[in-house]
Structures are given as structure tokens and as C-alpha cells.
Amino acid sequence: SNFLAGAEGYALPAWLCIGLWILLGVSMILFNKALLSTWDFSYPFFLTSWHCLLATILTQIMSRTTDFLPGVKQGKVTSYIYVTRIFPISIFFAAGLVCGNSAYQYLSVAYIQMLKSSAPVLTLLLAFFTGREGPSLLKLGVVIVISLGVGMASVGEKRFSLIGFILQITSTFTDVCRMTTIDLVLADLKLDSLSLLYYIMPPSLFLISIGFFYLEYNDLKYEI
């Protein structure tokens, strides 16, 4: 609801925000799968660079024409904070986005969603590593149960691909790192969702564009 309640008086009901989030998320997953696999558009760097470019343009416009980005209006992010706190988050975001989209070329949507369920395990392990959580038998049990479920799904997957598996696990792990980093280094800033997007998208676009021009540009140029 923070996303749609950036300006006072413009808040939407929580149930509507959740419903829209689910609908748009499922639609994006199915479209990405169709584009990258069924329609054989094998350019995940290009796709994610467009994602970041549009998000950058839209948040820049919104910051100048609306009150939906209070964190930007208040100037909470200095140059030092941008380099030391925002840029690492952008690295994790870019890596997760590219790896996640690349995985659609190798794995089914159902199996990818199963692999994404390993996020709580990775979050818990990272929390142990950073000292934010202490180990316990209950937490260890949760890790074991989820890991067994992912393992059983992998064994029974007819279209299993090791490359796709590595890409999706990497995407999930970098996403967990991104969320953990946000929690660790940006908690005191209390940035709203759109303001955070405003700051992380430009460096993410820059990083992904490097990969696009280095790995995909020449091939895509001859297809157009």
C-alpha cells in the first residue's frame, strides 16, 4: 500500500493493492515466459534493460509532477549514501532481474515458482550469517523441510536444466541479498517504495546495459 499511498489522500484499499499486485505479477511471469521461451526471444539483458529504462523514466516524471515520492522530495539520499548504500542494492537488483529472466529460457514456470519458494531458506541462512537471527531447532527444521521440498521437485522435474536451476537459484539469492541489504543499510532512511525505485533504477540500467551491449547487441542488431 506504500506504493499507492505516497501522497496523502491518495491511498487505495489494501485488498485492491494486493489483488493488483498478484494479477500484474502473474501476468508478467507468463508474458516473460512466452517471450523468452515460446517466442524464442533470447535476449534477457535487452528485456531487463527496457524494464529499468521505463521504470527510470516513469519515476523521474512522477518525482517532478506528483507527490508520490516523498523520499525524493525530502532529499534524504546524499551523494555519499547513494554510492555506499544505493549502488550495492542496484547490483543485487540487476543481477537478480537478469538471472531470473534468463531462467525462463530453460525451466517451466511451475518449477521456477517452486525454486522461488527457497527464498525463506536463503533469507534465514543469510540472517544467521549476518548475525540478525540466532539458530534454533525450529528454524533448522523449517530449512530442512523447504530444502527437501525443493529437492523432491527437482528430482521429479521432467524438463530439468542445470543451467536454468543455477540461474534461478542465483536470482533468488541475489533478491534475498537485496532485501537484506535494504533492511540493514536503509532502515534509518525510511524511504518509500517509489523513492527507492527512483534511486536504484538508473545504476541498474547502467549495469544491465553493459551486459546487453557486450553479449546481445550484435545478435539482436542482425535480427531487427
CORRAGI-V930812 format. One record per helix or strand. SS is the DSSP state (A for helix, B for strand). FROM is the first residue (numbers start at 1). LEN is the number of residues. If there is no record, write none. Layout:
# CORRAGI-V930812
[[SS/FROM/LEN] [SS/FROM/LEN]]
This chain:
# CORRAGI-V930812
[[A/14/25] [A/44/22] [A/70/4] [A/79/25] [A/109/8] [A/119/12] [A/137/20] [A/162/24] [A/193/23] [A/217/7]]
